[in-house]
Amino acid sequence: MSNIVQRNYLEIKSIDGLLEVSKPNLNLNILLIDKPDHQLNKFFYKEIGKKHHWIDRLSWSEKQWVDYLNNQCVKTYILKENDNLIGYFEQIFYEAEKESEIAYFGVLEEYIGQRYGGYLLSEAIKISFEKGSKRVWVHTCSLDHKHALQNYKARGMKVFKSENLNIG
């Protein structure tokens, strides 16, 4: 038996196209993790990805995690409410192309449906443009949260490529 998964690639090419979600409450902060912490990334990857078939990094060694996060192009941002972790995104900035990829993105399950995802995505896009990106892109698939694709589109991102994958 095979399963077909649809993967969509989306982009936004100007901050002017961003349809922002305002901060859901005043106690939220988005923080850049200055010193890479592979345990934090691993936590978010496993917790957010467990229901969405995020499996490509499950076999990574500690060294692979550390090497990936020590790449100067990779940045991790977390969303916190007071001391509570809510979500994160990994941004990869491609200097030569002047573009950013939102490589991984999500909020923990208990915070879904409270506008945190829309706010975090708005901020991820803004941060990318503030760093000099001329284009911000992401990919999502039909295994991700049922509202993921709609969240990207609602922020002003446009699908530029779609493909079907057989994950049988």
C-alpha positions as CSV (number, residue, x, y, z in Angstrom):
1,M,0.0,0.0,0.0
2,S,1.3,3.5,-0.8
3,N,0.4,6.9,0.5
4,I,0.5,10.0,-1.6
5,V,1.6,13.1,0.2
6,Q,1.2,16.6,-1.4
7,R,4.1,19.0,-0.7
8,N,3.6,22.7,-1.4
9,Y,6.4,25.3,-1.6
10,L,5.3,28.8,-0.7
11,E,7.1,32.2,-0.9
12,I,6.6,35.8,-0.1
13,K,8.8,38.4,-2.0
14,S,8.1,41.6,-0.1
15,I,7.3,42.6,3.5
16,D,4.5,44.7,1.9
17,G,2.7,41.4,1.1
18,L,2.7,40.3,4.7
19,L,-0.7,40.0,6.3
20,E,0.3,40.2,9.9
21,V,-1.3,38.6,13.0
22,S,-0.9,40.8,16.0
23,K,0.5,39.6,19.3
24,P,-2.2,37.5,21.0
25,N,-1.1,38.8,24.4
26,L,1.5,41.1,25.9
27,N,3.4,38.3,27.7
28,L,4.8,36.8,24.5
29,N,8.4,37.1,23.4
30,I,10.3,35.8,20.5
31,L,13.9,35.1,21.3
32,L,16.9,34.3,19.1
33,I,18.9,31.4,20.6
34,D,22.3,33.0,20.5
35,K,24.2,29.9,21.5
36,P,22.9,26.9,19.6
37,D,21.2,24.4,21.8
38,H,20.6,21.1,20.0
39,Q,18.6,19.7,22.9
40,L,16.1,22.6,22.5
41,N,15.8,22.1,18.7
42,K,15.5,18.3,19.2
43,F,12.7,18.9,21.8
44,F,10.7,21.1,19.5
45,Y,11.3,18.8,16.5
46,K,10.1,15.7,18.3
47,E,7.2,17.3,20.1
48,I,5.7,19.3,17.2
49,G,6.6,16.7,14.6
50,K,5.4,13.6,16.3
51,K,1.9,13.9,14.9
52,H,3.0,15.2,11.5
53,H,5.5,12.5,10.3
54,W,8.6,14.6,11.0
55,I,11.1,11.7,10.8
56,D,14.1,12.8,8.8
57,R,16.1,14.0,11.9
58,L,15.0,11.2,14.3
59,S,18.1,9.2,13.4
60,W,20.5,12.2,13.7
61,S,23.4,11.7,16.1
62,E,24.3,14.4,18.6
63,K,27.1,15.4,16.3
64,Q,24.8,15.9,13.4
65,W,22.5,18.1,15.5
66,V,25.4,20.2,16.7
67,D,27.0,20.5,13.3
68,Y,23.7,21.6,11.7
69,L,23.0,24.2,14.4
70,N,26.6,25.5,14.3
71,N,26.2,26.5,10.7
72,Q,26.3,30.3,10.7
73,C,23.3,30.4,8.2
74,V,21.0,28.6,10.6
75,K,19.2,30.5,13.4
76,T,16.7,29.2,15.9
77,Y,14.0,31.5,17.4
78,I,11.6,30.5,20.1
79,L,8.2,31.8,21.2
80,K,7.7,32.1,24.9
81,E,4.9,33.2,27.1
82,N,6.5,34.2,30.4
83,D,8.6,31.1,31.1
84,N,6.5,28.7,29.0
85,L,7.8,27.5,25.7
86,I,5.2,27.7,23.0
87,G,6.9,27.3,19.6
88,Y,9.9,27.8,17.4
89,F,11.2,28.2,13.9
90,E,14.5,27.5,12.3
91,Q,15.6,30.0,9.7
92,I,18.2,29.4,7.1
93,F,19.6,32.5,5.5
94,Y,21.2,32.1,2.1
95,E,23.4,35.1,1.7
96,A,24.2,34.8,-2.0
97,E,20.6,34.5,-3.0
98,K,19.4,37.0,-0.3
99,E,16.6,34.7,0.8
100,S,15.5,32.9,3.9
101,E,14.0,29.5,4.3
102,I,11.8,28.8,7.2
103,A,13.1,25.2,7.6
104,Y,11.0,24.1,10.6
105,F,8.1,25.9,12.2
106,G,5.4,25.1,14.7
107,V,3.8,25.5,18.1
108,L,3.3,22.9,20.7
109,E,0.0,21.1,20.6
110,E,-1.5,22.7,23.7
111,Y,-1.2,26.2,22.1
112,I,-2.8,25.4,18.8
113,G,-5.9,27.4,18.0
114,Q,-4.9,30.5,20.1
115,R,-3.4,32.6,17.2
116,Y,0.2,31.8,18.3
117,G,1.0,30.1,15.0
118,G,-0.2,33.0,12.9
119,Y,1.7,35.5,15.1
120,L,4.9,33.4,15.1
121,L,4.8,33.1,11.3
122,S,4.2,36.8,10.9
123,E,7.3,37.4,13.0
124,A,9.4,34.8,11.2
125,I,8.6,36.5,7.9
126,K,9.4,40.0,9.3
127,I,12.7,38.8,10.9
128,S,13.7,37.3,7.5
129,F,13.1,40.5,5.7
130,E,14.8,42.6,8.4
131,K,17.9,40.4,7.8
132,G,18.0,41.5,4.2
133,S,16.0,38.7,2.5
134,K,14.4,39.5,-0.8
135,R,12.4,36.3,-0.6
136,V,11.2,34.1,2.2
137,W,10.1,30.5,1.4
138,V,8.9,27.4,3.2
139,H,7.5,24.0,2.3
140,T,4.6,22.2,4.0
141,C,2.9,18.9,3.2
142,S,-0.4,17.2,3.7
143,L,1.0,15.5,6.8
144,D,1.5,18.8,8.6
145,H,-1.2,20.3,10.8
146,K,-4.4,20.6,8.9
147,H,-4.3,24.5,9.0
148,A,-0.6,24.8,8.1
149,L,-1.1,25.5,4.4
150,Q,-3.9,28.0,5.2
151,N,-1.7,29.8,7.8
152,Y,1.1,30.3,5.2
153,K,-1.4,31.6,2.6
154,A,-3.2,33.8,5.1
155,R,0.1,35.6,5.9
156,G,0.5,36.5,2.2
157,M,2.6,33.6,1.0
158,K,1.9,32.1,-2.5
159,V,2.4,28.6,-3.7
160,F,5.1,28.5,-6.3
161,K,5.4,24.7,-6.6
162,S,3.4,21.6,-5.7
163,E,4.3,18.0,-6.0
164,N,3.0,14.6,-5.0
165,L,5.3,12.2,-3.2
166,N,4.7,8.5,-2.7
167,I,5.8,7.6,0.8
168,G,4.7,3.9,0.5
